[in-house]
Amino acid sequence: MYAIDFISDFSVDPIAEPDTTLAQLLQETAKHNTTLTLTTSKRGLANQVNHEAIAETLAVVRQHPRLLPVGTLDPRYYLNWRGDLRACIEGGCVAIRFAPGGQHWSPVTLIFEKMVAAIQETGLPIIVDFDGAGREALEWIHQVGALTHRYGVPVVLNEVSYGYLGELITVMQEYPNVYAAIRWLCLAEGLEVMVAAGLGDRLLYGSNAPRYSITALRNQVLMARISDEEKQAILGGNALCLLGMDVEELPVEPLLIRTQAHLPDKPIIDMHAHVSGFHVAQPHNTRTETNVHELSARCNIELTFVSSYNAINYDMRQGNADTRQFLDRHPTLRGYVTCDPRDIPGSVEQMQRYFQDPRFVGVKLYCPFGGNMATLRMQEMLDKVARFGRPVKIHMDEGGSPYPGLRQAALRNPDLVIIKAHGDDVEGARQVVDLPNVYFEFCSSGIQPGRIRRVIDILGPERIFFGSDQPLFAPWFEYGAYLDAFQHEHEADLILRENARRVFRL
């Protein structure tokens, strides 16, 4: 198999935003034997003068034969945009990229339509970045698909959220010119759903490196339960067809990639997973059914800690009872008692009931429903949890910074282990470095090896856990990003196994 990476970007020199440099991009693509990588100067995706971004892209790519140039257009920089397009064509760009999400403009504008009409004459595809957009992104999927279809321009939708998968599938079925880059479509079984919908020939491997993990995305494709032919199409064949290229006539020699996913060679522990289903397109997860134990087995996970999304989102008591039933059915699962600071007496009763069962190993709290960490009810809830002597894992991001409230609770309850689900970067780690009872784990659709590495360097590997958020995301996807962050086997052992055994007293 070979790989053509359709989406990447770079900064020539280090900038304040981490994980962006050309050196990092070249290192990662070489490490993973990527045959060709389409790339763009980050200047063209930020708030810089567009023709300078194009010039930088072309100058860099000329020096590196395994890079292909992607030009940019910015409707905000109206001046001489047709000249910018001409510079892209004359410079050999293979696609034109737009960044309405990150640059905060709308593709539902006449000038964007004029640009699409002009690109039609070139025969090039366009890439539209959704990263950085809010809820308007859901409407953009159809609007961009319909507009580009009207002009006969192939369009690659990049960084569309997995939460919009239903709309994306519907639009792609309606408009055959619409393609999707797969990085943010990282639902467990998401590729299988899209291939079953008849869209396998319009899915593109686009890593968005160097910010995101190539290992994670390769794992996602290689572990998908689709044919090898369909995997190769996603990894590179579809890209070559879209670009009008033949693998036998490329400007560089095709490189063979590893065809087996990178998986743990020793059993690991996943301390962040769920049962009872999510409101997304996943066929094997409902309130009473799960495939978490199967996903875990495929990723060499010996124990998986689960909480009920039904308990988090709707009915705490029913959801916790559901969790116990899943533990009865699947011996490799352990449970969190989900509590809710909106019902502190009920939460205490739930802990009293379920902590009689040693298979329940901790508490799950969720700030988007329970309130910011600094609220009085959340502080009182954490004091109650501390009395039971079990770790608490908290989804904290709601209504401002969680750190003032986190610090209050951690200082007041020094024996209470508090785990910040979904992690943070340097600033967050610095705010808790002096609190030895605060830990991070990093599962996310946007999981980044660089963030994990920087936090390891601040907190130490002894305060980091592995979590996947399965079945929302596949554990091998999350594992790939962790693997890219590790520097030696000792810290991998701590993060993947030993920290969970120690903290949860397994």
C-alpha positions in Angstrom: 0.0 0.0 0.0 1.0 3.6 -0.5 -0.3 6.9 1.0 -1.1 10.3 -0.5 -1.7 12.8 2.3 -4.2 15.3 0.9 -4.2 17.8 3.8 -1.2 19.4 5.6 0.3 22.8 6.3 3.5 24.3 7.6 5.3 27.4 8.9 8.8 27.8 7.6 10.1 29.0 11.0 8.7 28.2 14.5 5.8 30.4 15.5 3.9 30.9 18.7 1.4 28.2 17.7 3.1 24.9 18.4 3.4 21.8 16.1 3.5 23.7 12.8 7.0 23.7 11.4 8.1 22.5 8.0 10.8 20.5 9.7 8.1 18.6 11.8 6.0 18.0 8.7 9.0 16.6 6.7 10.1 14.5 9.7 6.6 13.0 10.1 5.9 12.3 6.4 9.3 10.7 6.0 8.9 8.6 9.2 5.6 7.2 7.8 6.7 6.7 4.2 4.2 9.1 2.7 4.6 9.1 -1.0 3.2 12.6 -1.7 1.9 15.3 0.7 -0.3 18.2 -0.4 0.7 21.2 1.6 0.0 24.9 2.2 1.8 27.7 4.0 0.0 28.5 7.2 0.2 32.1 6.2 -2.6 31.4 3.7 -4.8 29.9 6.4 -4.3 32.7 8.9 -4.5 36.5 8.7 -1.6 37.2 6.4 -1.3 38.7 2.9 -2.5 36.0 0.6 -0.1 36.4 -2.3 2.8 36.2 0.1 1.4 32.9 1.4 1.2 31.6 -2.1 4.8 32.6 -2.9 6.0 30.9 0.3 4.1 27.7 -0.5 5.6 27.5 -4.0 9.2 28.3 -2.8 9.1 25.6 -0.2 7.6 22.9 -2.3 10.2 23.4 -5.1 12.8 22.2 -2.6 11.0 19.0 -1.6 9.9 16.7 -4.4 7.5 14.7 -2.1 5.5 17.9 -1.4 2.8 19.1 -3.8 1.7 22.8 -3.6 -1.8 23.8 -2.6 -2.6 27.5 -3.2 -4.9 29.7 -1.2 -7.5 32.3 -1.8 -8.9 34.7 0.8 -12.1 36.6 0.0 -11.3 39.2 2.7 -8.1 40.1 0.8 -10.1 41.2 -2.2 -7.2 42.9 -4.0 -6.1 41.1 -7.2 -7.5 37.8 -6.2 -7.6 36.7 -9.9 -3.9 37.4 -10.0 -3.5 35.2 -6.9 -5.3 32.4 -8.7 -3.2 32.9 -11.7 0.0 32.7 -9.6 -1.3 29.4 -8.2 -1.9 27.9 -11.6 1.4 29.1 -13.0 3.2 27.8 -10.0 1.8 24.3 -10.4 -0.7 24.2 -7.5 -2.7 21.0 -7.6 -5.7 22.4 -5.5 -6.9 25.7 -4.1 -7.7 25.9 -0.3 -10.1 28.1 1.5 -10.2 28.6 5.3 -13.5 30.2 6.2 -13.6 28.5 9.6 -10.2 29.7 10.9 -10.4 33.1 9.1 -14.0 33.7 10.2 -15.7 34.4 6.9 -18.7 32.7 5.3 -18.7 30.7 2.1 -22.3 31.8 1.7 -21.1 35.0 -0.1 -21.1 36.2 -3.7 -17.3 36.7 -3.8 -16.7 33.1 -2.8 -19.1 32.1 -5.6 -17.2 34.2 -8.1 -14.0 32.5 -7.0 -15.5 29.1 -7.4 -16.7 30.1 -10.9 -13.1 31.2 -11.8 -11.6 28.0 -10.5 -14.0 26.0 -12.7 -12.0 27.1 -15.7 -8.8 25.7 -14.2 -10.1 22.2 -13.6 -8.6 22.1 -10.1 -10.4 20.8 -7.0 -10.9 23.1 -4.0 -10.5 22.4 -0.3 -12.7 24.1 2.2 -11.6 24.0 5.9 -14.4 23.8 8.5 -12.0 23.9 11.5 -12.8 27.0 13.6 -16.4 27.4 12.5 -19.2 27.2 14.9 -22.7 25.7 14.4 -22.9 27.5 11.0 -20.6 24.6 9.8 -23.7 22.3 9.7 -25.3 24.6 7.1 -22.1 25.1 5.1 -21.9 21.4 4.2 -25.0 21.7 2.0 -24.4 25.2 0.8 -20.8 24.5 -0.3 -21.8 21.2 -1.8 -24.7 22.7 -3.8 -22.7 25.7 -5.0 -19.7 23.8 -6.2 -21.9 21.2 -7.8 -23.6 24.0 -9.8 -20.2 25.0 -11.2 -18.8 21.5 -11.6 -15.9 22.0 -9.2 -14.8 19.1 -7.1 -14.7 20.1 -3.4 -13.0 18.5 -0.4 -14.6 19.3 2.9 -11.8 19.3 5.5 -12.3 19.0 9.3 -16.1 18.5 9.2 -17.1 17.3 12.7 -18.1 13.7 13.3 -21.3 15.2 14.9 -22.4 16.3 11.4 -21.8 12.9 9.8 -25.4 12.4 8.9 -25.6 15.7 7.0 -22.3 15.0 5.3 -23.3 11.6 4.0 -26.6 13.1 2.8 -24.9 15.9 0.9 -22.2 13.5 -0.6 -24.9 11.2 -1.8 -26.7 14.2 -3.4 -23.7 15.8 -5.0 -21.0 13.5 -6.6 -18.5 16.3 -6.7 -18.2 16.4 -2.9 -15.3 14.6 -1.1 -14.5 14.4 2.5 -11.1 14.4 4.3 -11.4 11.9 7.1 -9.4 13.1 10.1 -12.2 14.6 12.1 -14.6 11.8 11.0 -12.9 9.6 13.6 -15.9 7.9 15.1 -15.3 4.3 15.9 -16.7 2.5 12.8 -17.2 5.9 11.0 -15.4 4.7 7.9 -17.4 1.6 7.8 -20.6 3.6 7.9 -19.5 5.9 5.1 -18.3 3.0 2.9 -21.6 1.2 3.4 -23.3 4.4 2.3 -21.5 4.1 -1.0 -19.0 6.9 -0.5 -15.7 4.9 -0.2 -14.5 6.4 -3.5 -14.7 10.0 -2.2 -13.0 9.6 1.2 -9.5 11.1 1.3 -6.7 10.5 3.8 -5.8 14.0 5.0 -3.8 14.0 8.3 -3.6 17.8 8.8 0.0 17.1 9.9 2.1 18.1 11.7 -0.4 19.3 14.2 -2.3 16.0 14.3 -1.0 12.4 14.4 -0.3 10.5 11.3 -0.1 7.3 13.3 -3.6 7.8 14.7 -5.2 8.3 11.3 -3.3 5.4 9.7 -4.5 3.2 12.5 -8.1 4.4 11.8 -7.9 3.3 8.2 -6.0 0.1 8.7 -8.3 -1.1 11.5 -11.5 -0.4 9.6 -13.5 -3.4 8.7 -13.4 -2.7 5.0 -11.6 -4.4 2.1 -7.9 -3.8 1.4 -8.9 -2.3 -1.9 -11.2 0.2 -0.1 -8.4 1.0 2.4 -5.9 1.7 -0.5 -8.5 3.9 -2.2 -8.9 6.0 1.0 -5.1 6.1 1.7 -4.2 7.2 -1.8 -6.1 5.9 -4.8 -9.0 8.4 -4.5 -6.5 11.3 -4.2 -4.7 10.3 -7.4 -8.0 10.0 -9.3 -9.1 13.4 -8.1 -5.8 14.9 -9.1 -5.7 13.1 -12.5 -2.5 11.2 -11.6 -1.4 7.6 -12.1 0.6 5.8 -9.4 2.9 4.5 -12.2 3.7 8.0 -13.4 4.3 10.0 -10.3 7.2 12.5 -10.1 8.7 10.4 -7.3 9.0 6.7 -6.5 5.9 5.3 -4.6 6.8 4.3 -1.0 5.3 1.3 0.6 3.7 1.9 4.0 3.2 -0.4 7.0 0.0 -2.3 6.4 -0.6 -3.3 10.0 -1.9 -0.8 12.6 0.4 0.2 15.5 -1.2 -1.6 18.5 0.1 -2.2 22.0 2.4 -5.2 22.3 1.4 -5.6 26.0 -2.1 -5.2 27.5 -3.1 -1.7 28.5 -5.8 0.0 30.5 -8.3 2.4 29.1 -9.7 4.6 31.9 -12.1 6.7 29.8 -14.9 4.9 27.9 -18.7 4.9 27.9 -21.7 2.6 27.5 -25.4 3.4 26.7 -24.8 5.0 23.3 -24.3 8.5 21.9 -26.5 10.6 19.5 -24.2 9.8 16.6 -24.2 7.4 13.7 -22.9 4.2 15.4 -24.7 1.0 14.7 -23.7 -1.1 17.7 -24.2 1.2 20.7 -27.6 1.8 22.3 -28.7 2.2 25.9 -28.6 -1.6 26.4 -26.0 -2.7 23.8 -22.3 -2.0 23.5 -19.3 -3.1 21.5 -16.8 -1.5 23.8 -15.5 -4.8 25.0 -14.9 -5.9 21.4 -13.1 -2.6 20.5 -11.0 -3.0 23.6 -10.1 -6.6 22.7 -9.0 -5.5 19.2 -6.6 -2.9 20.8 -5.1 -5.3 23.4 -6.9 -3.4 26.3 -7.2 -5.7 29.3 -9.5 -3.4 31.4 -11.8 -0.6 30.3 -13.5 1.8 32.7 -16.9 2.9 31.6 -19.6 5.4 32.6 -23.1 5.5 31.2 -23.9 8.3 28.8 -27.5 7.8 29.8 -26.5 8.6 33.4 -24.5 11.6 32.3 -27.0 13.1 29.9 -30.5 12.0 31.1 -31.2 9.6 34.0 -28.4 9.2 36.6 -30.1 6.3 38.5 -31.1 4.3 35.4 -27.8 4.9 33.7 -25.8 3.6 36.7 -28.0 0.5 36.9 -27.3 0.0 33.2 -23.6 0.2 33.9 -23.8 -2.6 36.4 -25.6 -4.7 33.9 -22.8 -4.2 31.4 -20.3 -5.2 34.1 -22.2 -8.3 34.7 -22.1 -9.2 31.0 -18.5 -8.2 30.2 -15.8 -9.2 32.7 -13.2 -6.8 31.2 -15.2 -3.7 32.1 -15.0 -1.7 35.2 -17.5 1.1 36.2 -17.7 4.7 37.2 -20.6 5.8 39.4 -21.9 8.8 37.5 -22.9 11.6 39.9 -24.7 14.9 39.3 -24.1 18.0 41.4 -27.7 19.1 40.6 -28.8 16.2 42.8 -26.2 15.8 45.6 -28.3 13.6 47.9 -29.1 11.3 45.1 -25.5 11.2 44.0 -24.4 10.2 47.6 -27.0 7.4 47.6 -25.7 6.2 44.2 -22.1 6.1 45.6 -23.2 4.3 48.7 -25.1 1.7 46.6 -22.5 1.0 43.9 -19.3 1.2 45.8 -20.3 -1.9 47.6 -19.4 -3.6 44.3 -15.6 -3.6 43.8 -16.0 -3.4 40.1 -17.0 0.2 40.4 -13.6 2.0 40.7 -14.4 5.7 40.6 -16.8 8.6 40.0 -17.7 10.4 36.8 -18.8 14.1 36.8 -19.7 16.2 33.7 -19.5 20.0 34.0 -21.5 20.9 30.9 -24.6 19.7 32.8 -23.4 20.1 36.4 -21.8 23.6 36.1 -18.4 25.1 36.2 -15.8 23.6 38.7 -16.1 26.7 40.9 -19.8 26.6 41.5 -20.8 25.9 45.1 -22.7 22.7 44.1 -19.7 21.3 42.3 -17.4 22.1 45.2 -19.9 20.4 47.6 -20.2 17.4 45.3 -16.4 17.0 45.3 -16.3 17.1 49.1 -18.9 14.3 49.1 -16.9 12.2 46.6 -13.7 12.7 48.7 -15.3 10.8 51.6 -15.6 7.6 49.6 -11.8 7.6 48.8 -12.3 6.9 45.0 -10.8 8.8 42.1 -13.1 11.2 40.2 -12.8 11.8 36.4 -14.4 15.1 35.3 -15.3 16.6 31.9 -14.5 20.1 33.1 -15.0 22.5 30.1 -18.0 24.7 30.9 -18.5 28.4 31.5 -14.9 29.6 31.7 -11.7 28.2 33.1 -12.0 25.2 35.3 -8.8 25.8 37.2 -9.9 28.1 40.0 -12.5 25.6 41.1 -10.2 22.7 40.5 -7.5 24.2 42.6 -10.0 24.9 45.5 -11.2 21.3 45.5 -7.8 19.7 45.2 -6.2 21.8 47.9 -9.2 21.2 50.3 -9.2 17.4 49.6 -5.5 16.5 49.1 -6.3 12.7 49.2 -8.9 13.0 46.4 -7.5 12.1 43.0 -9.0 14.4 40.4 -8.6 13.5 36.7 -9.1 16.2 34.1 -10.7 14.3 31.2 -9.6 15.4 27.7 -6.4 17.1 29.0 -5.0 20.5 28.2 -1.8 22.1 27.0 1.0 23.9 28.7 -1.1 26.6 30.4 -3.4 24.1 32.0 -0.6 21.9 33.2 1.2 24.8 34.7 -1.9 25.7 36.8 -1.9 22.3 38.5 1.8 21.3 38.5 1.9 21.9 42.3 -1.1 19.7 43.0 0.1 16.1 43.1 -3.5 14.8 43.3 -4.5 16.2 39.9 -4.0 14.1 36.8 -4.7 14.5 33.0 -5.9 12.2 30.2 -6.2 13.2 26.6 -8.9 11.4 24.6 -10.4 13.7 22.0 -11.3 13.9 18.3 -8.6 16.6 18.2 -6.0 14.6 20.1 -2.5 16.0 19.5 0.8 14.3 20.3 2.5 17.6 20.9 0.0 18.6 23.6 0.5 15.2 25.3 4.3 15.5 25.1 4.4 19.1 26.5 2.2 18.1 29.5 4.3 15.0 30.2 7.3 17.2 30.4 5.6 19.5 33.0 3.6 17.0 35.1 5.7 14.0 34.6 4.5 10.6 33.2 3.3 9.6 36.6 0.3 11.9 36.4 -1.0 11.0 32.9 -3.5 8.2 32.0 -4.5 6.7 28.7 -8.2 7.2 27.8 -10.0 6.7 24.5 -13.6 7.9 24.9 -14.7 4.7 23.1 -17.1 3.9 21.6 -17.3 7.5 20.4 -13.7 7.2 19.1 -11.7 4.1 18.3 -9.1 3.2 20.9 -6.5 2.6 18.2 -7.0 6.1 16.9 -6.3 7.6 20.4 -3.5 5.2 21.1 -1.7 6.3 17.9 -1.5 9.8 19.1 -0.2 8.7 22.5 2.4 6.5 20.8 3.6 9.5 18.8 4.1 11.4 22.1 6.1 8.8 24.0 9.9 9.2 24.2 10.8 6.0 26.0 9.2 2.7 27.2 9.2 3.6 30.9 6.8 6.5 30.5 4.7 4.4 28.1 4.4 1.7 30.8 3.3 4.3 33.4 0.7 6.0 31.2 -0.7 3.0 29.5 -0.8 0.6 32.5 0.9 1.3 35.8 -0.7 4.7 36.8 -4.2 3.2 36.5 -3.2 0.1 38.5 -1.7 2.3 41.3 -4.4 5.0 41.5 -7.4 2.7 41.0 -5.8 0.0 43.3 -6.2 -2.7 40.7 
